[in-house]
Amino acid sequence: MNTEATDAPLIDVENLSVVIDRDEGVVRPLNGVSFRIDAGQAVGIVGESGCGKTMTSNALLRILPPGAKITSGHIRYRRKLDEQVVDLATIDSSSAEMRQIRGGDISMIFQEPMTAFSPVHTIHNQIAEMIQLHDPMDDQAARRRVVELLDLVGIVGPDERADDYAFQLSGGMRQRAMIAMALASKPRLLIADEPTTALDVTVQARVLKLIQRLQRELGLALMLITHDLGVIAHTVEYVYVMYLGQVIEEGPVVEIFDNPAHPYTQALLHSIPSLTDKSKRLEPIEGSVPSAFALPTGCPFHTRCTKQVGDICKRQMPAHTQVGKGHFASCFIHTEEGS
């Protein structure tokens, strides 16, 4: 059902859960995820591999893998078409309405553009198809728009590069072309899923600065998914820390770095190399993320946590508690039960 938008965020995810039915059992990759993104805001989603970051973005776009389904929660999105709020969790994933939102309102930059681009079609053909799918125009106008987009993302000689195939471009240029295609439909929300994973360090920095510049200049909302807290520090305004399919801490980026409140966030920060103290030893997080086939009871991090306050950590999920201005954490350290 549609509702009128009154000071609503661009997207508001509430208690979102996803399960995947497999022969070996039921996988629970998302277990009550909640977050929001305002128009024009840059938000980071951070956590180790297997914490549900990419599954969250796939749920938003309704491109879940076979056997996966949303079992609870809401994805309230304010449409570009009429500013009304719709619940993406209830819309048929193959409907015309969802296809218009997916790619039209919300675009995604994938981890590896070499697998996202077709190897047998030129960059022009693929970006032009995206343009005409959401904003029909003649071939000449679409060509001009493709060249404009390639120029916008900093590709030298955009008119010539438009006729190249993906395999003819370097890794950095392919990622820039992927960003150009994501911007083709003039989206409101840009999801960047580990956009620099396959790039070397210097190219990573240039691509991230490009995304940051475009986000500001075009007024886009940005959802940056990464395991790299260093990337988060310089790119977003607000951070959600995920662990085992749940948001366990959230807050302004400065608060998260200066005053991390959850033991998991603290451990992530301690595992980052220091540029100022080269003698400092890295402190890896003991153990690994538990299997989504068999979720632990209580706090999801208790199996690896070194700051447990007692058996309550194993028995009960801590409340999402305010620990600072706009800063929340799910840990018994900050509740009456743990005091």
LINPE-V129881 format. One line per field, one symbol per residue. ss: DSSP state (2 for helix, 1 for strand, 0 for the rest). phi: phi as a letter, one per 30 degrees, with the letter a starting at -180 (. if undefined). Layout:
ss: ???
phi: ???
This chain:
ss: 001100000011111111111100111111111111100001111100000022222222200000011111111111000001111222000002222222222111100022220000012222222222220000222222222222220000022220001222002222222222222000001111100000002222222222222222220011111100222222200111111001111111222222000022222222000000000000000000000000000000000000000002222000011111001111022200000
phi: .dbddbhdddbbcbhdbbbbdbedkccbdbbjdbabbdeidcbccbldejdjdddddddddhbddeicadcajbbdbcddebidcbcddcdedcddddddddjddbcbcddbdddddddcbdeeeddddddddcbeaddddddddddedddediddidddddcdceddcdeddddddddedddechdcbcccchdceccdeddedddddddddddddciddbcccaccdddeecbbcbbcccbhibdcaaleedddddbdccedddddddccdcdcbdddddcdddibdedddbdddiddcddbdcbdckdeddcbddddcdbadibbbcadecbddcd
